[in-house]
């Protein structure tokens, strides 16, 4: 994809802060319930199994339907990363953890918290919707999401839905949805903490307090991460050759009041800020000055959940999110800033139908979005969206279905309707099949619409149609799945040059993409042993030229093995990524690579554990983006206190 030349054109893509576009009912703040580790994606980074014993209850998933649903009843391709897996990814970021999951690839311009792109099923990073406790986060600029700026410290679990979901969430859910659930309060008083240190002077620390009674719950978290890191830019000089440090700190708090049975009032707030350095791209040529970026994100919401009748649950929610990024250098006195603020009001109703005919979803939403840029947004800096959505999830005998429709009325580009239909059939006790068809869209950003010189108020939304077939097998502690998909994306927004040097031009709806692939997974538990394997074949094509989309490999795979004995847990994992190109062309080839990671955990007692991790054991040299370094072998260790 081509982008206009801006004052920071030599910099890696900037990533903006979280802000809500559409609301969604989050799980009850008491937590997602009991997780069956046999049904949850294994920790691909460690190869370790969940510490939760295999039980009879599958995990409860919200993101795939906007209503709490058992994983074995879903008609979508879903992965759940539980708390035990997150704990074993000590030293990692949210982006690192996601990049090890089936159907997801990542590119990065340097170390942690630098510009990163996450590709779900080959879709562009800005064609993915990210939610935090039901509040979407995205970017004003077309460069991607705010995922690289998020910490794992206060995350309870993560749900990943692969495939379009605009019928549930509106704009931007073309490739899929990633929902991050933060930790919530529970009854009693509990304190948890972690501190760790590793290669590149990497430091992490976090602590949390959970408290609650019969009619209230409270949770408070604080976290810090920082490192001297390593030079982001390959082959740089002077400051481009020195270490590019980063810092990320913040916290979150939530409070829920349950005055009477069936009613809950809650409020939550989350904020983080940070600083990251990165290479200048040899501007000036001698690398005399550091380039860096600061960011600050915050989101808060209040809600009321009410059990109005035996068949009717209602959730009323108001939220506001804001964020800002500032990019600057000692060489260029100009400061580049981007910011966004959103206000959201939503009302969701979940209705249980009689005679076991399933549930209805009826929701109304209104949101206001305001953007700001250092060079101004000409012709407008905001938009309003009014939305209505309907859903029906049910089953009869061996048959199950999910039907959804949504209508969005945008004050800038007009209205957009989306729909989806999914059908499932239980072939036998151990086998079930599913098929689905749906539409989705991505909205143009305020910057694409109104940026001086580059903006185009006539832009239309990008659109997509997706077809999908899946087959799942389960027996005891084993499960396997195969999913085929074909997603065609039209009217994609790209920068069209009007001069040879591309200093002038405008955004236009000119591109098309064909995203086709197969995802295979296997998960098995044999006594104290756990094995996981995944393979993805992806054909992500620029439909205009027939060339492969940049930074997306055709073949990726992972294989993980772990074992627990006594107080020890050890794991080994291999991650394999095939060759790809740095841009949408057949030049600038990035070679394939294989990484081997090790983890080790020793439980001192039931509440204290010493944990260690070695990534890239054989010090493999590889690239996630041309011209940018990746870490060699790294070691990280820490001590964790977790209450019973």
MOKA-V463612 format. One record per residue. N is the residue number from 1. RES is the residue in one letter. PSI is psi in degrees with one decimal (999 if undefined). NEAR is the number of other C-alpha atoms within 12 Angstrom. Layout:
n = <N	N>
res = <RES	RES>
psi = <PSI	PSI>
near = <NEAR	NEAR>
//
This chain:
n = <1	2	3	4	5	6	7	8	9	10	11	12	13	14	15	16	17	18	19	20	21	22	23	24	25	26	27	28	29	30	31	32	33	34	35	36	37	38	39	40	41	42	43	44	45	46	47	48	49	50	51	52	53	54	55	56	57	58	59	60	61	62	63	64	65	66	67	68	69	70	71	72	73	74	75	76	77	78	79	80	81	82	83	84	85	86	87	88	89	90	91	92	93	94	95	96	97	98	99	100	101	102	103	104	105	106	107	108	109	110	111	112	113	114	115	116	117	118	119	120	121	122	123	124	125	126	127	128	129	130	131	132	133	134	135	136	137	138	139	140	141	142	143	144	145	146	147	148	149	150	151	152	153	154	155	156	157	158	159	160	161	162	163	164	165	166	167	168	169	170	171	172	173	174	175	176	177	178	179	180	181	182	183	184	185	186	187	188	189	190	191	192	193	194	195	196	197	198	199	200	201	202	203	204	205	206	207	208	209	210	211	212	213	214	215	216	217	218	219	220	221	222	223	224	225	226	227	228	229	230	231	232	233	234	235	236	237	238	239	240	241	242	243	244	245	246	247	248	249	250	251	252	253	254	255	256	257	258	259	260	261	262	263	264	265	266	267	268	269	270	271	272	273	274	275	276	277	278	279	280	281	282	283	284	285	286	287	288	289	290	291	292	293	294	295	296	297	298	299	300	301	302	303	304	305	306	307	308	309	310	311	312	313	314	315	316	317	318	319	320	321	322	323	324	325	326	327	328	329	330	331	332	333	334	335	336	337	338	339	340	341	342	343	344	345	346	347	348	349	350	351	352	353	354	355	356	357	358	359	360	361	362	363	364	365	366	367	368	369	370	371	372	373	374	375	376	377	378	379	380	381	382	383	384	385	386	387	388	389	390	391	392	393	394	395	396	397	398	399	400	401	402	403	404	405	406	407	408	409	410	411	412	413	414	415	416	417	418	419	420	421	422	423	424	425	426	427	428	429	430	431	432	433	434	435	436	437	438	439	440	441	442	443	444	445	446	447	448	449	450	451	452	453	454	455	456	457	458	459	460	461	462	463	464	465	466	467	468	469	470	471	472	473	474	475	476	477	478	479	480	481	482	483	484	485	486	487	488	489	490	491	492	493	494	495	496	497	498	499	500	501	502	503	504	505	506	507	508	509	510	511	512	513	514	515	516	517	518	519	520	521	522	523	524	525	526	527	528	529	530	531	532	533	534	535	536	537	538	539	540	541	542	543	544	545	546	547	548	549	550	551	552	553	554	555	556	557	558	559	560	561	562	563	564	565	566	567	568	569	570	571	572	573	574	575	576	577	578	579	580	581	582	583	584	585	586	587	588	589	590	591	592	593	594	595	596	597	598	599	600	601	602	603	604	605	606	607	608	609	610	611	612	613	614	615	616	617	618	619	620	621	622	623	624	625	626	627	628	629	630	631	632	633	634	635	636	637	638	639	640	641	642	643	644>
res = <X	X	X	X	X	X	X	X	X	X	X	X	X	X	X	X	X	X	X	X	X	X	X	X	X	X	X	X	X	X	X	X	X	X	X	X	X	X	X	X	X	X	X	X	X	X	X	X	X	X	X	X	X	X	X	X	X	X	X	X	X	X	X	X	X	X	X	X	X	X	X	X	X	X	X	X	X	X	X	X	X	X	X	X	X	X	X	X	X	X	X	X	X	X	X	X	X	X	X	X	X	X	X	X	X	X	X	X	X	X	X	X	X	X	X	X	X	X	X	X	X	X	X	X	X	X	X	X	X	X	X	X	X	X	X	X	X	X	X	X	X	X	X	X	X	X	X	X	X	X	X	X	X	X	X	X	X	X	X	X	X	X	X	X	X	X	X	X	X	X	X	X	X	X	X	X	X	X	X	X	X	X	X	X	X	X	X	X	X	X	X	X	X	X	X	X	X	X	X	X	X	X	X	X	X	X	X	X	X	X	X	X	X	X	X	X	X	X	X	X	X	X	X	X	X	X	X	X	X	X	X	X	X	X	X	X	X	X	X	X	X	X	X	X	X	X	X	X	X	X	X	X	X	X	X	X	X	X	X	X	X	X	X	X	X	X	X	X	X	X	X	X	X	X	X	X	X	X	X	X	X	X	X	X	X	X	X	X	X	X	X	X	X	X	X	X	X	X	X	X	X	X	X	X	X	X	X	X	X	X	X	X	X	X	X	X	X	X	X	X	X	X	X	X	X	X	X	X	X	X	X	X	X	X	X	X	X	X	X	X	X	X	X	X	X	X	X	X	X	X	X	X	X	X	X	X	X	X	X	X	X	X	X	X	X	X	X	X	X	X	X	X	X	X	X	X	X	X	X	X	X	X	X	X	X	X	X	X	X	X	X	X	X	X	X	X	X	X	X	X	X	X	X	X	X	X	X	X	X	X	X	X	X	X	X	X	X	X	X	X	X	X	X	X	X	X	X	X	X	X	X	X	X	X	X	X	X	X	X	X	X	X	X	X	X	X	X	X	X	X	X	X	X	X	X	X	X	X	X	X	X	X	X	X	X	X	X	X	X	X	X	X	X	X	X	X	X	X	X	X	X	X	X	X	X	X	X	X	X	X	X	X	X	X	X	X	X	X	X	X	X	X	X	X	X	X	X	X	X	X	X	X	X	X	X	X	X	X	X	X	X	X	X	X	X	X	X	X	X	X	X	X	X	X	X	X	X	X	X	X	X	X	X	X	X	X	X	X	X	X	X	X	X	X	X	X	X	X	X	X	X	X	X	X	X	X	X	X	X	X	X	X	X	X	X	X	X	X	X	X	X	X	X	X	X	X	X	X	X	X	X	X	X	X	X	X	X	X	X	X	X	X	X	X	X	X	X	X	X	X	X	X	X	X	X	X	X	X	X	X	X	X	X	X	X	X	X	X	X	X	X	X	X	X	X	X	X	X	X	X	X	X	X	X>
psi = <141.4	143.4	154.5	157.2	121.5	173.2	-27.1	31.4	-27.2	-7.5	161.7	160.4	136.3	153.1	133.4	177.1	169.9	142.9	148.0	139.1	-47.0	150.6	162.6	148.2	122.1	163.7	162.9	135.8	-13.6	-12.2	169.0	-2.8	-167.7	129.3	131.5	109.0	-21.8	-18.8	1.3	142.7	128.6	159.3	98.8	-20.2	-24.7	-20.5	11.8	150.3	161.8	150.0	-7.9	124.9	153.5	127.4	-160.6	-11.4	126.6	166.5	155.9	125.4	138.1	-38.7	-34.5	-22.5	-6.4	6.9	146.7	125.1	141.1	141.6	-34.5	-0.7	-0.2	151.8	24.4	164.0	104.2	143.0	138.4	126.1	113.9	177.2	-38.4	-39.2	-39.8	-41.1	-36.7	-10.4	39.9	138.1	-6.7	166.5	171.4	-43.1	-40.5	-45.6	-42.9	-35.8	-15.3	5.5	153.4	140.5	6.9	135.7	160.3	144.7	151.5	140.0	64.0	-145.4	-167.5	144.8	10.2	176.7	123.8	151.4	133.1	127.3	113.7	119.9	33.7	-4.4	152.3	155.7	-26.8	4.2	23.4	139.0	131.1	131.0	142.6	109.3	41.1	-6.5	115.9	147.2	141.4	-170.4	145.4	-39.0	154.4	11.5	-12.7	-160.6	178.0	15.6	-41.9	-16.5	4.4	142.3	150.8	-7.5	-40.7	19.6	130.4	-51.3	167.7	134.2	132.4	122.0	114.2	128.5	157.2	145.4	31.5	-25.4	-19.7	-36.4	-0.5	-141.8	149.5	-12.1	59.1	-47.2	-29.1	-175.4	134.7	120.2	125.1	122.0	123.3	164.3	144.3	164.0	159.9	168.3	148.5	-175.7	124.1	141.7	134.7	154.5	157.6	142.7	134.4	161.5	147.0	-167.4	151.1	26.9	38.8	129.4	135.1	142.5	141.3	153.7	148.7	150.9	127.2	134.0	157.2	161.5	-161.3	-30.1	15.1	156.9	142.0	141.3	133.0	131.8	146.7	144.8	156.5	139.4	139.3	158.8	154.3	-26.7	-150.0	168.4	123.7	-38.6	133.8	138.9	25.3	169.8	155.5	-121.7	-25.0	-15.0	-7.2	172.4	141.7	97.2	166.5	160.7	138.6	121.7	162.6	-158.9	174.0	156.9	143.6	147.1	132.6	136.8	127.6	83.3	-40.6	164.7	134.3	3.6	138.6	132.7	136.5	158.4	143.8	153.3	137.3	135.7	142.3	153.2	160.1	177.6	134.3	140.3	155.3	166.7	153.6	-6.2	29.6	37.8	102.8	169.5	-28.1	2.9	42.5	-22.9	149.9	141.0	143.7	165.7	136.8	151.5	156.4	124.5	142.8	149.8	137.1	158.2	154.3	146.8	161.7	120.3	127.3	129.6	91.8	-40.9	174.2	-23.6	4.2	117.7	137.3	141.4	119.2	130.2	138.1	133.9	159.8	137.6	144.1	155.2	156.9	144.1	141.8	122.7	131.5	167.1	165.1	-19.3	-44.2	112.8	-17.3	138.2	129.4	122.2	145.0	139.2	159.7	144.6	134.4	144.6	135.4	136.6	125.5	152.2	113.6	137.7	128.4	119.3	124.6	125.7	153.7	165.9	37.0	34.4	11.5	-151.8	149.6	148.4	123.3	123.0	147.5	139.5	147.0	133.5	147.5	134.2	130.0	133.4	159.2	148.9	149.7	-28.8	11.2	159.1	103.9	139.5	-9.2	149.3	16.5	168.7	153.6	141.6	125.2	131.9	149.1	138.3	148.0	145.4	147.8	117.4	126.1	-177.0	154.5	113.2	-128.0	-1.2	144.6	157.3	159.1	118.5	131.9	146.3	145.2	145.3	123.4	127.7	108.0	135.7	-15.4	-56.0	6.7	-156.4	157.4	126.8	137.8	156.6	159.2	151.4	130.9	142.7	138.0	151.0	127.4	98.2	-45.3	-179.9	-37.6	-7.6	136.3	145.6	156.2	155.4	148.0	158.5	137.1	163.9	157.4	170.0	156.5	129.9	145.2	144.0	163.8	-33.3	-43.8	-31.7	-41.4	4.0	137.5	137.2	-36.7	-25.3	155.7	98.9	-13.0	4.5	141.5	160.9	148.8	146.0	156.4	154.4	133.7	135.1	143.1	140.0	135.6	152.7	132.3	138.6	135.7	134.9	115.8	-122.3	17.3	149.6	150.1	149.6	152.5	130.4	129.0	141.2	154.4	114.1	118.3	125.9	129.3	163.6	32.7	141.1	128.1	162.4	120.5	115.7	142.1	-6.1	164.8	-34.7	-2.7	20.3	-15.9	154.3	-161.9	161.8	139.9	156.1	90.8	-19.9	159.1	152.2	148.7	117.5	108.8	141.1	175.1	134.2	124.4	133.5	150.8	137.7	125.7	147.7	128.0	95.2	-121.2	2.8	148.4	134.7	141.8	137.7	145.1	145.3	137.3	128.1	125.2	132.7	94.1	105.9	143.1	109.3	-16.4	-38.6	-19.1	3.0	155.6	142.8	146.3	143.9	24.0	113.0	148.2	-34.7	130.0	151.0	160.0	149.2	125.3	144.0	135.9	161.9	143.3	134.9	119.4	-128.8	-1.6	144.5	126.3	148.0	150.1	140.8	142.0	133.9	128.7	123.5	128.6	177.3	151.2	175.8	151.6	-22.6	178.5	67.2	178.7	25.4	-179.4	58.2	134.0	122.0	155.6	165.0	160.5	133.8	140.3	127.2	148.8	146.0	151.6	134.9	134.5	121.1	106.0	-43.3	-162.6	-12.3	-18.6	133.9	144.6	128.0	143.0	156.8	137.7	119.9	148.4	58.6	-37.9	17.8	45.1	135.1	128.1	169.5	136.5	-20.8	137.1	132.4	3.6	141.8	158.7	157.3	146.5	-144.7	132.7	146.8	135.2	137.1	151.9	173.5	132.4	135.5	121.2	120.7	157.1	999>
near = <31	26	29	34	24	28	21	30	23	25	36	36	40	44	45	48	45	45	47	48	51	51	48	46	43	39	32	35	37	33	29	36	25	25	32	34	39	41	45	46	49	48	52	48	47	49	44	45	49	41	31	24	22	26	17	17	21	28	35	37	44	40	48	45	46	44	38	27	28	28	35	35	37	41	43	48	47	41	42	44	46	43	38	31	37	38	47	46	44	45	45	40	34	39	38	35	42	43	36	44	50	50	48	47	41	39	45	40	40	41	42	44	45	49	38	40	43	43	44	45	54	50	50	45	46	43	47	47	54	51	41	50	49	46	47	46	47	48	51	45	38	39	36	37	39	48	47	48	47	48	47	48	44	45	37	36	41	43	44	43	42	43	55	51	47	47	46	54	53	49	47	46	52	49	49	49	53	52	43	43	42	42	42	40	38	31	21	19	19	25	25	31	30	36	30	35	28	28	25	25	24	31	31	35	34	36	28	34	31	33	28	25	19	19	24	29	35	35	39	35	39	31	34	33	41	34	31	26	34	35	39	45	42	34	22	30	24	23	34	35	28	27	30	40	34	37	36	38	33	31	36	40	31	37	33	34	30	25	18	14	15	21	24	31	30	36	31	38	31	40	34	36	35	35	31	44	44	49	47	45	34	27	27	23	18	19	26	23	29	36	43	38	41	36	40	36	41	37	39	35	39	30	36	33	34	29	22	19	14	14	20	22	28	33	39	32	39	35	40	36	41	42	40	37	36	31	39	32	30	19	22	22	13	17	23	29	32	38	41	40	36	41	34	38	32	39	32	37	34	35	28	26	18	13	11	15	19	26	32	32	38	34	38	32	38	34	36	32	35	33	38	33	31	24	24	23	30	23	20	26	33	30	32	28	34	31	39	33	40	32	35	32	37	33	25	16	14	19	25	31	34	39	33	39	31	34	32	38	26	28	23	30	25	22	23	32	31	38	33	37	32	38	32	33	28	27	17	16	14	20	22	30	35	35	32	35	32	38	43	45	45	43	46	41	43	41	41	41	38	33	33	27	27	32	35	31	32	20	30	29	38	36	36	41	35	41	30	37	30	34	30	38	28	26	19	21	30	28	31	31	36	31	37	32	38	34	40	38	39	29	25	38	38	31	30	28	22	16	13	9	12	20	20	20	26	32	39	31	27	26	29	31	40	34	41	35	39	34	40	33	40	34	39	36	31	19	17	24	25	38	37	45	34	39	33	37	31	40	34	40	37	31	24	20	17	18	24	33	37	38	45	47	40	34	33	40	37	41	37	40	35	38	28	26	16	14	20	23	32	33	41	34	37	34	38	34	37	29	28	39	29	29	25	27	23	20	18	18	26	28	25	25	27	27	36	32	41	37	43	35	38	26	24	17	17	15	20	22	29	30	36	35	39	35	37	30	23	19	19	23	21	32	35	41	35	29	29	36	34	32	33	25	23	31	30	34	35	32	29	33	27	26	21	12>
//
